Amino acid sequence: MTDKRLSMHDAIAEYVHDEMSVAIEGFTSFICFAAGHEIIRQRRRNLTLMRMTPDLIYDQMVAAGVASKLIFSYLGNPGVGSLHCLRRAIEDGVPGPLAIEEYSHYGMVGRYLAGASRLPFYPLRSYLGSDMPSVNEQIKFVESPYGDGSIAVVPPLHPDLAIIHAQRADNQGNTQLWGLLGVQKEAAFAASKVIVVVEEIVEEAVIRADPNRTLIPGLIVDAVVHAPYGAHPSYVQGYYDRDNVFYLEWDKISRDPQSTQAWLDEWVYGVADPAEYVRKLGKATLERIKPGSALAAPIEYGEYK
Amino acid sequence: MSQTATKYVPAEMMIVAAARALAGARTVFVGVGLPNIACNLARRTVAPELELIYESGVYGAQPARLPLSIGDPTLVTGATAVVSMADLFGLYLQRGLVEVALLGGAQIDRFGNLNTSVIGSYSAPKTRLPGSGGACEIAVNAQRVFYIMYLKRRAFVEQLDFMTSPGYLSGGNARQQQGLPGHGPQLVITDKALFNFDSATHEMQLTSLHPGVTLAEVEASIAWKLKHTETLAETPAPTVEELYQIRTELDPTGMY
């Protein structure tokens, strides 16, 4: 078996190309800023970005000019307010025009589910009476073949690449994740290629000791990147808390294109790799976002010989 | 019965009114901010068996601190269950297990339809708002919906700029005819008054004024000609005990 570990630089260089579609998922947690920043550094262009909640990472990527289209379901700075760079792009075409394709959360979940299991569409009880289907022709209604009325359907989503952050994986990409599962599993199975980025690389035996926790099998993983704190300023359950100070700061920084550019210059272009970013964050920040301990009770899988 | 308080802010009145409306409820779909505090207050007062459900995939959350967002890690630690979003929307919400959902938005109309998408036209918006998130399917599937919003003329509008989430659509039995599973909006909690929906026309009607608020004040904050129930009640002010819970236990830093 080949060792799939790559540096963040090499993983992005190999798997992210202009014009392709990329899903960096993670619902509030597990948002891989380290990968997003590397895509900005490598100056990719005309990407179609997919994410339920674009969050700060896509705000930054759109401000840096990497994207021409966004597929999403909630455009906000969670618990804070607006995503100002994305609003500038949508309202004023700054720094360039950004096409949008918009769903509700369950619509996006359904798209990933259909994509992941190679179905032609996914039915869901949503959109009835809503104006959303009138501005997105991908949302359609079909009659149930079993005679119980009309139901909304959404088409499969097939990202060219999914980037999934998690707590741990082995060097084959067998990946374990706990906390808010979001659509991490569905996005990975829906994608053609998968990069997993993890806080820790562990031995295969660690994975095998708790197989119920393996969300993504190495079978569908192309590269494994070790990037501790790679989800900062979002969080990883049990490893670090959301850096809410930064989420509040970004609300100010991102209101102005110049301060946004200055931030990108300092924290993205001015930084070589995820390790340097963590050094630049400094011990005080890492200490501030360190959670207390809450261990689960061990469970018995049993030995069967 | 705890003593009635005299000094409180409008947000506290909203939290208390929402918490009281959750009396006896078993499950509630929680948003961040005021709804979050209201649900936690309800669990400590009128609905001890209330399970908090968050669209981030958490069932039975018991947050140890005030969550900063609906995806806060404090919702995970100590919860009854944490599931994928596919399971949350499919098995919990669409299955019909959500009794009450608390929603808010930028614009609401007289039939309780909600806009959280754009101000202005969709293709060239004056203001781009966050969009649906889970609101559309919550409005469709939750058994009952409560809205929590500040009462303002630009929010309580004659005509929505965009209908993100359905209430009673064009009123009457339009919602039922469309086959939406949930019963629709039941209550609108604002900083000035409480509203419900007429059982036949499904038009929003004023039922109760908060202490010190006049009918004229409320009418001036609504873009359409408001109807009200024959007798208008006065919303009971927050009690000392309710305020104690909010100020010392649920929101000690006074974030809301």
Chai-1 contact restraints between the chains, C-beta under 6 A:
chainA,res_idxA,chainB,res_idxB,connection_type,confidence,min_distance_angstrom,max_distance_angstrom,comment,restraint_id
A,F27,B,S56,contact,1.0,0.0,6.0,A-B,restraint_1
A,F27,B,G71,contact,1.0,0.0,6.0,A-B,restraint_2
A,T28,B,S69,contact,1.0,0.0,6.0,A-B,restraint_3
A,T28,B,G71,contact,1.0,0.0,6.0,A-B,restraint_4
A,Y74,B,P130,contact,1.0,0.0,6.0,A-B,restraint_5
A,Y74,B,G131,contact,1.0,0.0,6.0,A-B,restraint_6
A,Y74,B,G133,contact,1.0,0.0,6.0,A-B,restraint_7
A,L75,B,P130,contact,1.0,0.0,6.0,A-B,restraint_8
A,L75,B,G131,contact,1.0,0.0,6.0,A-B,restraint_9
A,G76,B,P130,contact,1.0,0.0,6.0,A-B,restraint_10
A,P78,B,S69,contact,1.0,0.0,6.0,A-B,restraint_11
A,G79,B,V32,contact,1.0,0.0,6.0,A-B,restraint_12
A,G79,B,L68,contact,1.0,0.0,6.0,A-B,restraint_13
A,G79,B,S69,contact,1.0,0.0,6.0,A-B,restraint_14
A,R87,B,R128,contact,1.0,0.0,6.0,A-B,restraint_15
A,I90,B,R128,contact,1.0,0.0,6.0,A-B,restraint_16
A,E91,B,R128,contact,1.0,0.0,6.0,A-B,restraint_17
A,E102,B,G131,contact,1.0,0.0,6.0,A-B,restraint_18
A,S104,B,S132,contact,1.0,0.0,6.0,A-B,restraint_19
A,S104,B,C136,contact,1.0,0.0,6.0,A-B,restraint_20
A,S104,B,E137,contact,1.0,0.0,6.0,A-B,restraint_21
A,H105,B,G133,contact,1.0,0.0,6.0,A-B,restraint_22
A,H105,B,G134,contact,1.0,0.0,6.0,A-B,restraint_23
A,Y106,B,F89,contact,1.0,0.0,6.0,A-B,restraint_24
A,Y106,B,E137,contact,1.0,0.0,6.0,A-B,restraint_25
A,V109,B,M85,contact,1.0,0.0,6.0,A-B,restraint_26
A,V109,B,A86,contact,1.0,0.0,6.0,A-B,restraint_27
A,V109,B,F89,contact,1.0,0.0,6.0,A-B,restraint_28
A,L113,B,A86,contact,1.0,0.0,6.0,A-B,restraint_29
A,R125,B,Q94,contact,1.0,0.0,6.0,A-B,restraint_30
A,R125,B,V140,contact,1.0,0.0,6.0,A-B,restraint_31
A,R125,B,N141,contact,1.0,0.0,6.0,A-B,restraint_32
A,S126,B,C136,contact,1.0,0.0,6.0,A-B,restraint_33
A,S126,B,E137,contact,1.0,0.0,6.0,A-B,restraint_34
A,S126,B,V140,contact,1.0,0.0,6.0,A-B,restraint_35
A,L128,B,V140,contact,1.0,0.0,6.0,A-B,restraint_36
A,L128,B,Q178,contact,1.0,0.0,6.0,A-B,restraint_37
A,L128,B,L180,contact,1.0,0.0,6.0,A-B,restraint_38
A,G129,B,P166,contact,1.0,0.0,6.0,A-B,restraint_39
A,G129,B,L169,contact,1.0,0.0,6.0,A-B,restraint_40
A,G129,B,Q178,contact,1.0,0.0,6.0,A-B,restraint_41
A,S130,B,C136,contact,1.0,0.0,6.0,A-B,restraint_42
A,S130,B,M163,contact,1.0,0.0,6.0,A-B,restraint_43
A,S130,B,P166,contact,1.0,0.0,6.0,A-B,restraint_44
A,D131,B,F162,contact,1.0,0.0,6.0,A-B,restraint_45
A,D131,B,M163,contact,1.0,0.0,6.0,A-B,restraint_46
A,V135,B,Y122,contact,1.0,0.0,6.0,A-B,restraint_47
A,G149,B,G179,contact,1.0,0.0,6.0,A-B,restraint_48
A,G179,B,V76,contact,1.0,0.0,6.0,A-B,restraint_49
A,L180,B,S56,contact,1.0,0.0,6.0,A-B,restraint_50
A,L180,B,G57,contact,1.0,0.0,6.0,A-B,restraint_51
A,L180,B,G71,contact,1.0,0.0,6.0,A-B,restraint_52
A,L181,B,G57,contact,1.0,0.0,6.0,A-B,restraint_53
A,L181,B,S84,contact,1.0,0.0,6.0,A-B,restraint_54
A,G182,B,M85,contact,1.0,0.0,6.0,A-B,restraint_55
A,V183,B,M85,contact,1.0,0.0,6.0,A-B,restraint_56
A,Y235,B,P73,contact,1.0,0.0,6.0,A-B,restraint_57
A,Q237,B,P73,contact,1.0,0.0,6.0,A-B,restraint_58
A,Q237,B,V76,contact,1.0,0.0,6.0,A-B,restraint_59
A,N244,B,L68,contact,1.0,0.0,6.0,A-B,restraint_60
A,A294,B,T77,contact,1.0,0.0,6.0,A-B,restraint_61
